[in-house]
Amino acid sequence: MRRELLPHLKPFFFFNVSRILDIKETDMNDNEIRDVVREKYGKAALQVKEGGAACCGTAPSACCGTAPSASGLSGDPITSNLYADHEKELLPTTAVQASLGCGNPTALAKLEEGQVVLDLGSGGGIDVLLSAKRVGPTGKAYGLDMTDEMLALARENQAKAGATNVEFLKGTMEEIPLPDGSVDVIISNCVINLAADKDRVLREAFRVLKPGGRFAVSDVVTKGEIPAPVKKSVELWIGCIAGALDEDDYAGKLRAAGFTDVTVEPTRIYRVDDAREFLSSAGIDVDALGSEVDGKFRSAFVRAVKPAQG
């Protein structure tokens, strides 16, 4: 793992445990899954507006700890040491507090002035605002979100930041409200894994990208075979890992959508000891998980390109 990438990651959002079980154990349709996600993100936005931070679900030990983790990072191994100070200083506090992702795609996407960027599942707007600074006044940064509360928070953060090259759109990743071939770069931050129909999301991403456009997202992936009961237990800890794809499956779906030059680069690998406190409090035998879990869940930077027209 490239240790120099760690400071560029950003906080994870922890889903309510019972809600994860709802998704995993019932035959919910796409709309019902979307409603669960919308409800949780809406509550997170309201929590931020009331002066809190959208970092934790119902188990405070899951992500708000301060003790050094097994990975050697201060605080929780997922949420700590993820934003560079110079980035946070440029943003409204409520944009930082509403961070719900597992990475910082704007730090790795190599954005250029004048480009049009789209953030899928933009939440409180942190990646949109960072992107807007990188593309400059001749560029444009769109944020797409389906949650009214998050959109309201994002627009407040836009006003606080004085960002004039930003627009937040209401909609879903399965039906992006932008024309064909209108975007240079698509980013996202641990949201695609929550989509019920990932194939449709990737086809939509391909549609709105210009020829030669780039897909550059942070997401959660798995590597190797993981027994279902073990995977579920770890999902209770990591939260938004629900629905995470194996990295090879993710790459395959991108190629099936038409993308080329697909790469999946791990940016943080989660060790079983990182989850020890939370899993133990949930009545799970951490030692029994052993090698079946250790190192198999990871944040990754996923890149792909829409082929240029000949």
C-alpha positions as CSV (number, residue, x, y, z in Angstrom):
1,M,0.0,0.0,0.0
2,R,1.3,3.5,-0.8
3,R,1.6,5.2,2.5
4,E,1.8,8.6,1.0
5,L,-1.8,8.3,-0.1
6,L,-3.1,8.1,3.4
7,P,-3.3,11.8,4.2
8,H,-5.5,12.3,1.1
9,L,-8.3,10.0,2.2
10,K,-11.4,11.3,3.9
11,P,-13.8,10.0,6.6
12,F,-16.1,7.0,6.3
13,F,-19.8,7.2,7.0
14,F,-21.2,4.5,9.3
15,F,-24.6,3.2,8.6
16,N,-27.0,2.2,11.3
17,V,-26.4,-1.5,11.9
18,S,-30.1,-2.5,11.7
19,R,-30.4,-0.7,8.4
20,I,-27.5,-2.7,6.9
21,L,-29.2,-5.9,8.0
22,D,-32.4,-4.7,6.4
23,I,-30.6,-4.4,3.1
24,K,-28.7,-7.6,3.4
25,E,-31.4,-9.9,4.7
26,T,-34.6,-8.9,3.0
27,D,-35.6,-8.8,-0.7
28,M,-35.7,-5.0,-0.9
29,N,-36.2,-3.6,-4.4
30,D,-34.0,-0.8,-5.8
31,N,-36.3,1.9,-4.7
32,E,-36.5,0.6,-1.1
33,I,-32.7,0.4,-0.9
34,R,-32.5,3.9,-2.2
35,D,-35.0,5.1,0.4
36,V,-32.9,3.6,3.2
37,V,-29.8,5.4,2.0
38,R,-31.7,8.6,1.5
39,E,-33.1,8.5,5.0
40,K,-29.7,7.9,6.6
41,Y,-27.9,10.6,4.7
42,G,-30.8,13.0,5.4
43,K,-30.3,12.4,9.1
44,A,-26.6,12.9,8.8
45,A,-27.1,16.3,7.1
46,L,-29.5,17.4,9.9
47,Q,-26.9,16.3,12.5
48,V,-24.3,18.5,10.9
49,K,-26.7,21.5,10.8
50,E,-27.3,21.0,14.5
51,G,-23.6,21.3,15.2
52,G,-22.5,17.7,15.1
53,A,-20.4,15.7,12.7
54,A,-21.7,13.0,10.4
55,C,-19.1,10.5,11.3
56,C,-20.9,7.9,13.4
57,G,-23.9,5.7,13.3
58,T,-25.4,4.2,16.5
59,A,-22.2,2.8,17.8
60,P,-19.8,5.6,18.9
61,S,-16.9,3.2,19.3
62,A,-17.2,2.4,15.6
63,C,-15.5,5.6,14.3
64,C,-15.0,8.2,17.0
65,G,-12.2,6.6,19.0
66,T,-9.0,8.4,19.8
67,A,-6.6,5.6,20.6
68,P,-4.0,4.6,18.1
69,S,-5.2,1.8,15.8
70,A,-3.6,-1.4,14.7
71,S,-2.5,0.4,11.5
72,G,-0.5,2.9,13.5
73,L,-2.8,5.8,12.8
74,S,-4.2,8.0,15.6
75,G,-7.9,7.5,16.2
76,D,-10.0,5.3,14.1
77,P,-8.2,3.6,11.2
78,I,-10.8,4.7,8.7
79,T,-11.7,8.2,9.7
80,S,-8.5,9.7,11.1
81,N,-5.6,11.5,9.3
82,L,-7.5,11.7,6.1
83,Y,-7.7,15.4,5.0
84,A,-4.7,17.6,4.6
85,D,-4.9,20.7,6.8
86,H,-4.5,23.0,3.8
87,E,-7.6,21.5,2.2
88,K,-9.7,21.8,5.3
89,E,-8.7,25.4,5.9
90,L,-10.2,26.4,2.5
91,L,-13.6,24.9,3.3
92,P,-16.6,25.7,5.5
93,T,-16.5,23.7,8.7
94,T,-19.9,22.2,7.9
95,A,-18.6,20.8,4.6
96,V,-15.8,19.0,6.4
97,Q,-18.1,17.8,9.2
98,A,-20.5,16.3,6.5
99,S,-17.8,14.2,4.9
100,L,-19.2,10.7,4.4
101,G,-16.7,9.1,2.1
102,C,-13.6,6.8,2.3
103,G,-11.2,8.7,0.1
104,N,-10.4,12.1,-1.5
105,P,-10.8,11.6,-5.2
106,T,-10.1,15.3,-6.0
107,A,-6.6,14.8,-4.6
108,L,-5.9,11.9,-7.0
109,A,-8.0,12.7,-10.0
110,K,-5.5,15.2,-11.6
111,L,-8.1,17.8,-12.4
112,E,-7.1,20.6,-14.7
113,E,-8.3,24.2,-15.2
114,G,-11.3,24.5,-17.5
115,Q,-12.6,21.0,-17.0
116,V,-16.2,20.0,-16.2
117,V,-16.4,17.6,-13.1
118,L,-19.3,15.6,-11.8
119,D,-19.4,14.2,-8.3
120,L,-21.8,11.3,-7.9
121,G,-23.4,11.3,-4.5
122,S,-22.0,14.7,-3.5
123,G,-23.4,14.9,0.0
124,G,-22.4,18.1,1.8
125,G,-20.3,19.2,-1.1
126,I,-16.8,18.9,0.1
127,D,-15.4,17.2,-3.0
128,V,-17.4,19.5,-5.3
129,L,-15.9,22.6,-3.6
130,L,-12.4,21.1,-3.7
131,S,-12.9,20.3,-7.4
132,A,-14.2,23.8,-8.2
133,K,-10.9,25.2,-6.9
134,R,-8.9,22.9,-9.1
135,V,-10.8,23.5,-12.3
136,G,-10.9,27.3,-11.7
137,P,-13.4,29.9,-13.0
138,T,-13.3,28.6,-16.5
139,G,-14.3,25.1,-15.3
140,K,-17.5,23.8,-13.7
141,A,-18.1,21.4,-10.8
142,Y,-21.5,19.6,-10.5
143,G,-22.7,17.7,-7.5
144,L,-25.4,15.1,-7.8
145,D,-27.4,13.9,-4.8
146,M,-30.9,12.5,-4.2
147,T,-31.2,13.8,-0.6
148,D,-33.0,17.1,-0.1
149,E,-31.3,17.7,3.3
150,M,-27.8,17.1,1.8
151,L,-28.5,19.3,-1.2
152,A,-29.6,22.1,1.1
153,L,-26.5,21.7,3.2
154,A,-24.3,21.6,0.2
155,R,-25.8,24.8,-1.2
156,E,-25.3,26.5,2.1
157,N,-21.6,25.4,2.0
158,Q,-21.3,26.7,-1.6
159,A,-22.6,30.1,-0.5
160,K,-20.2,30.2,2.5
161,A,-17.3,29.2,0.2
162,G,-18.3,31.8,-2.4
163,A,-18.1,29.2,-5.2
164,T,-19.6,30.5,-8.4
165,N,-18.6,27.7,-10.7
166,V,-20.6,25.1,-8.7
167,E,-24.1,23.6,-9.3
168,F,-25.8,21.0,-7.2
169,L,-28.3,18.8,-9.0
170,K,-31.1,16.6,-7.5
171,G,-31.2,13.1,-9.0
172,T,-29.9,9.6,-8.8
173,M,-26.8,8.0,-10.2
174,E,-29.0,5.6,-12.3
175,E,-30.5,8.6,-14.1
176,I,-28.0,11.5,-14.3
177,P,-29.7,14.7,-15.3
178,L,-27.0,15.8,-17.7
179,P,-26.7,15.4,-21.5
180,D,-24.6,12.9,-23.3
181,G,-20.9,13.8,-23.5
182,S,-21.0,16.8,-21.2
183,V,-18.4,15.9,-18.5
184,D,-14.6,15.6,-18.5
185,V,-14.2,13.8,-15.2
186,I,-16.5,11.9,-12.9
187,I,-15.6,11.5,-9.3
188,S,-17.4,9.9,-6.4
189,N,-16.6,9.0,-2.8
190,C,-17.8,5.7,-1.5
191,V,-21.3,6.0,-2.9
192,I,-21.3,3.8,-5.9
193,N,-21.0,0.7,-3.7
194,L,-24.4,1.7,-2.1
195,A,-26.1,1.6,-5.5
196,A,-28.5,-1.3,-6.0
197,D,-27.9,-1.4,-9.8
198,K,-24.2,-0.7,-10.2
199,D,-24.2,-1.7,-13.9
200,R,-26.7,1.0,-14.7
201,V,-24.7,3.6,-12.7
202,L,-21.6,2.8,-14.7
203,R,-23.4,2.9,-18.0
204,E,-24.8,6.4,-17.0
205,A,-21.3,7.5,-16.1
206,F,-20.1,6.4,-19.5
207,R,-22.9,8.2,-21.2
208,V,-22.3,11.6,-19.7
209,L,-18.5,11.5,-20.1
210,K,-17.0,13.2,-23.2
211,P,-14.9,10.9,-25.4
212,G,-11.6,10.6,-23.7
213,G,-13.3,11.5,-20.3
214,R,-12.1,9.9,-17.1
215,F,-13.8,8.0,-14.3
216,A,-11.8,8.6,-11.1
217,V,-13.6,7.5,-7.9
218,S,-12.8,6.4,-4.4
219,D,-14.8,3.4,-3.3
220,V,-14.7,0.3,-1.1
221,V,-13.7,-3.0,-2.6
222,T,-12.9,-6.5,-1.4
223,K,-10.2,-8.9,-2.4
224,G,-10.4,-12.6,-2.5
225,E,-13.0,-15.0,-1.2
226,I,-14.8,-13.9,2.0
227,P,-17.3,-16.2,3.8
228,A,-20.7,-14.5,3.8
229,P,-21.1,-14.5,7.7
230,V,-17.7,-13.0,8.1
231,K,-18.3,-10.4,5.4
232,K,-21.6,-9.4,7.1
233,S,-19.8,-9.0,10.5
234,V,-17.2,-6.7,9.1
235,E,-19.8,-4.7,7.2
236,L,-21.4,-3.9,10.6
237,W,-18.1,-2.2,11.5
238,I,-17.3,-0.4,8.3
239,G,-20.9,0.5,7.5
240,C,-20.9,1.9,3.9
241,I,-19.0,-1.2,2.7
242,A,-22.4,-2.7,2.3
243,G,-22.6,-3.7,-1.4
244,A,-18.9,-3.5,-2.0
245,L,-17.7,-5.4,-5.0
246,D,-14.7,-7.6,-5.4
247,E,-12.0,-5.5,-7.1
248,D,-11.9,-7.8,-10.1
249,D,-15.7,-7.7,-10.4
250,Y,-15.6,-3.9,-10.3
251,A,-13.1,-3.8,-13.1
252,G,-15.2,-6.2,-15.1
253,K,-18.3,-4.1,-14.8
254,L,-16.4,-1.0,-15.9
255,R,-15.2,-2.8,-19.0
256,A,-18.7,-4.1,-19.7
257,A,-20.0,-0.5,-19.6
258,G,-17.4,0.4,-22.3
259,F,-14.5,1.8,-20.3
260,T,-10.8,1.1,-21.0
261,D,-7.6,1.5,-19.1
262,V,-9.3,0.3,-15.9
263,T,-7.2,0.2,-12.7
264,V,-8.1,-0.4,-9.0
265,E,-5.4,0.9,-6.7
266,P,-5.7,0.2,-3.0
267,T,-5.3,3.4,-0.8
268,R,-6.0,1.9,2.6
269,I,-6.2,-1.7,3.7
270,Y,-8.2,-2.6,6.8
271,R,-6.8,-5.0,9.3
272,V,-8.9,-7.2,11.6
273,D,-7.4,-5.7,14.7
274,D,-8.6,-2.2,13.6
275,A,-12.2,-3.5,14.2
276,R,-11.5,-5.4,17.4
277,E,-13.2,-3.0,19.9
278,F,-16.4,-2.6,17.8
279,L,-16.7,-6.3,16.8
280,S,-16.1,-7.5,20.3
281,S,-18.8,-5.2,21.7
282,A,-21.1,-6.7,19.1
283,G,-20.5,-10.2,20.5
284,I,-18.2,-11.3,17.6
285,D,-15.2,-13.5,18.2
286,V,-12.5,-11.4,16.6
287,D,-9.8,-14.0,16.9
288,A,-11.9,-16.5,15.1
289,L,-12.1,-14.2,12.0
290,G,-8.3,-14.3,11.5
291,S,-7.0,-14.6,8.0
292,E,-10.6,-14.8,6.6
293,V,-10.9,-11.0,7.0
294,D,-7.5,-9.5,7.5
295,G,-6.5,-7.2,4.6
296,K,-9.4,-8.2,2.4
297,F,-11.5,-5.0,2.8
298,R,-9.9,-1.9,1.4
299,S,-10.5,1.6,0.1
300,A,-9.4,2.0,-3.4
301,F,-9.0,4.6,-6.1
302,V,-10.7,3.3,-9.3
303,R,-9.7,4.8,-12.6
304,A,-11.1,4.2,-16.1
305,V,-11.3,6.1,-19.4
306,K,-14.1,6.5,-22.0
307,P,-12.4,5.8,-25.4
308,A,-11.8,8.8,-27.6
309,Q,-13.7,8.8,-30.9
310,G,-11.6,7.7,-33.8
